[in-house]
Amino acid sequence: MNKKSETVSANFLDFKPVPNSTKQVNVTEKGEVIILQENKGLFNFMAQKLLKKPKISQIHLDTMGNYIWPLMDGKMTVGDIAGKVKEHFGDDAEPLYERLIKYLKTLESYGFMEIQE
C-alpha cells in the first residue's frame, strides 16, 4: 500500500490483509507460525561468512500473531479479524484496534503480508 492510498483510503478496518505468497511459512502441529526470511545483501553475506549468521532466519510469531495469521485470507477485513481477536482473547487484546493495526502494518513493512483494498 502506498502513502497516497493510505491517506485517501476510507478506513483501515475495511482493508483485507493477505500473506505475501513469496514468503515461505511453516505452521507447526501446535499452530505456531514460523516465517522463513532469507538474509540477502552484502552486509548479511559478510555476517554469514564472518559471524556464522544463518542464511535464513526463522521469525516466530507470538500467541496473537499465531491466531491472526490464518485469518488473513484476503476475504476477511481487518474489522472482521478484530472481532474474532476480541472474541478469542477478550480484554487481553486491548487496546484492540491500535494494537492490531500496528501489528499488521509491521508485518506489511517487513513484506510478510499485503493489504488489499
N, C-alpha and C positions, 0 to 999 in steps of 0.2 A: 504494500500500500504506500503510495507516495504522499508527500506532505500536502499537496493540493487536495487530494481526495480526502485526506484526514480532516482538513478544515471545512470542506464543503459537505462532508457526509452528514446525514441526518442524525444518526445515533449509533454509537459503537455496539450497543446491545442488539442491534438488528443485523450485524455482520455475522458471517458464518466461517468459523475457523476450520482449517483442514491441514493435516500434517503434510510437510514437504515430501513429495514422493521420491525425491532423490536421496533422502537420508535413510540409512539402514536403521531399523528399530527392532529390538528384541523384546519380547514380553515373556517373563518367566511364568512358571506354573502358578505362582502366588499373585500374578497380575502386576508385578513390578515392571515398569517400563524403563528400558535402557536404550539410549540413543547413541549410536556409534558415530563419532566425529573424526574424520581424517585430518591430521595436522599437516597442513601444506605450507609452503613458503620457505624462504631462506632461513629465517630465524628458527623455525621448527625443525628444519633439516639439520641445522647446526646443533640444536638441543638434542636431537635424536642421536647424533653421532658422538657428541662430546659428553653429554649428561645422561645418555641412555634413556631418554624420554621415549614413550611409546609413539608409534606411527599413528595409531588410532586410539583416541580417548573414549572412555565409556562414561556417559552422563546419566546418572541415576536420578530419576525424578522423585520428589518427596511424596508423601501419602496423598495429598490433594492432587498433585500432578498425575499420579498413577490413576486416580479416579477420573480426572478431566480428559486425559489423552484419548481414551476410546470414544468419548462423547464428541470429539472433534471430527465429525464425519462429513462436513460440508452441507449437511441438511439442517442440523440444529444451530440456532442462533446463539450468540453469547448470552442473551437473556434466558433462553431455554436452559443452557448449561448452568447459569447462575441459579436457576430454580432447583435444578437437580442437586447442585452442590449444597444449597441451603437445606434441602430435604435430607441429604445424607449426613452432613457434618453439623447441622444445627448452628448453635451460637459459636462453635469453634471456627466457622468460616468467616466470621465478622472481622473487619469491615468487608463484607462480601464483594460488592461491585468494584471498589477501589483495588482490592487485592486481586480479584480475578482479571480485571483489565490490565493491571500492571504485569501480572504473570503472563498473560497472552502476548502482550507487547514485547516482553523479554524473550519469549520463545520465538516470536517473529524476528526480532533484531538479530538473533543468532542463526536465523534461517531454518529453524526446526519446523516451522509451520507458516502458513499463509492465511491472510484474512480475505475472504470473498465478500463482496458487497451484494 
